[in-house]
């Protein structure tokens, strides 16, 4: 199959006018790859799927194809480490652009050219394992060449109980215990936020007869309704924006609304407003601590709105989980997290703009289910799951982690 793929790519790339350079070559590829016959399209897609199968077999979380930076290689991220996949074939930037373009619909190709970036989901059915493998994908430009990142979406959900939350933290996130309010899952890119959200959805799907609406870009894990009714709305396909999805959900009789990311002031305001109407809302932020998450939400809105947002956030916020995936001693990665449960004292600190006091409240809130990132890193170190160097390097507060480890 690889020989046929190389022949198809060579023939197509030889047809690109030599007068075209840079992004104009990419535009030619995007505009003309659809002219390949059906057999050629299937061959290219099956070849790409074989790379994804290799990725799964290698226990990689991400695959990188195409672009100037790749140097002709396909790259993988295996247990947090980025490396060349030397066993896979090499492709020129033009050949990679053809491979990437062959995965896209006409509308997606048009959107990519106009916006120079495209978030989309991709899936294929593996005949051998009889499973559908899904990927969160991002196509983008790298020095006038086309590049693609794909992240594998877990085929199976980890039970929420295995994420090692305090029972009270799980109870706080449960719709059956607290019917309304905003719960955040935060962390940098690749910290497992989506996995935790999916575990929360699955937890409710086992016993809570509720209606869950998931608004995401793109939809990653597809849940099958069990005890709960679960609807998936992908931004760009099923709804135009996060904000519109949130507002429209009010007319769809939800109990729980999952907002994939609070990425702009409009989405933040919409999420706070819908929480005010008596719904349970879960969302994510790209922040590395609970306190930073609160400050980021307030800072994102116009200064004239900050006081109102601060008070509203204090009233609706229920919990914040801030997490990192850190290298473990077995060569894989383990979840380290900070958990904030909003108590009357935390609520007062938010309203009075004294968020700097919240860290010590988390530090002292262990019996309530709270834990600082530094306390959790110390736990993992004492359990001999991570090294001392890892505990220190991944801590947000270096002074505090050194105090804890020397105590």
PyMOL commands that set and color helices and strands:
alter all, ss='L'
color gray80, all
select helices_A, chain A and resi 2-14+23-35+38-57+68-70+93-101+106-115+160-163+167-173+193-207+242-252+265-276+290-300+303-316+344-351+355-363+366-368+373-382+388-393+398-406
alter helices_A, ss='H'
color red, helices_A
select strands_A, chain A and resi 60-66+75-78+81-84+117-126+131-142+145-152+181-186+211-216+229-234+256-259+280-285+317-327+333-341
alter strands_A, ss='S'
color yellow, strands_A
deselect
rebuild
show_as cartoon
